[in-house]
Amino acid sequence: AAQRAPLNGVSDVHWLAPSFGLPIRYAATGPTLLDVSAQVPQTPATTVKLLTATAIVSTLDPGTTFSTRAARGASSHDVILVAGGDTLLSPGKGNPSAVAGRAGLADLADQTARALRADGVTSIRLHIDERYAPGPWYAPGWLAVDVSAGLTGPVAMLGLSTERPVPDGVAFSDPAASTAKAFRTLLAGHGLTVAPAIDHMAVRVGAPDLGVVRSAPLTDLVALALRDSDNALTESLARQTAFKSGKPTSFADVAAWAKKTVTAPGARTPAAPMAHPTCPPAAPPVTPPALASPLPPAPAGQVPPPCPAMPPLPLASLPRP
């Protein structure tokens, strides 16, 4: 009763929306303190990312990192920039304490230039390999105006931290190509002669690496995607996880994989419709408890521990006007 006392009157919040569902759970032990139409399905909007995040971190090792490589191409004068899933590369040096910008494109250029000079190579042709976790850039139903406004962006497997979609920011149409151009400039800054044209070339199996940099761990990437409600980053991580699981990588296929993962026997999340990993137009309704289910209670009387399938989430309050 003492736990419920501060919630008196909370159910009278129809000023929030004509229709809403509200479950409130005591984090330390798990019982439901308040249930306002919680079993009535509601349009989930961007909160569906909670389910997608659960599917991602429940499937891959939370410590997984994603590499960006420069590999030897068809000849000693061919360098291939190989996309490996990191869309948060720093355009300069990497920052080991950062999530966005943990791996640095300048560091990759330094490694590559040293390896080339060791082989006596001073002029190169730059190529890019984007075959990893392939799929369309934009989901069906995404509006061009939303992309232009920075609400989302292309779902890529290579990109710069400085070119993430930001509301009211500049819209970047091809993150991988932009990264390759920046890499070309950095290589030229090391005194290499780099051909102006950048085309696609598949890296050969067993081709030696000239350099490699690695992203922040998966758990940190998912936490960043949730904190910033980053649609493109969430979609990229979900696609990669499905790809590594041997699943197809269209938007519909990734959504089907995520739904199956979070509703599998023994999973914490109850069955919930899911047509898209982030925030689709006309998203199928889902109950609030289904969205909250990935967040487990603590053992009785203890502070809730970090959930292995969910990174830390921000807390917020909404004052009554």
Protein Blocks (a to p, Z undefined) as FASTA:
>chain_A
ZZmmmmgoklmmmkmpmbdcdddddfknopafbdghklpccdekjmlmmmmmmmmmmmmc
fkbccdddddddfblkbccdddehiakbcfbdcdfkbmbhpacfklmmmmmmmmmmmnop
abdcddddfkgopadfbdghiafklmmnopaccddfbdcfklcccehiacdfblmlmmmm
mmmmmmmmnopacdfbdcdddddehiacfbdcddddfklmmmmmmmnopaklmmmmmmmm
mmmnopafbfklmmmmmmmmmmgghiabdcdddfbfklcehiacddfklmmmmpccddeh
iacdddfkbccddddddddZZ
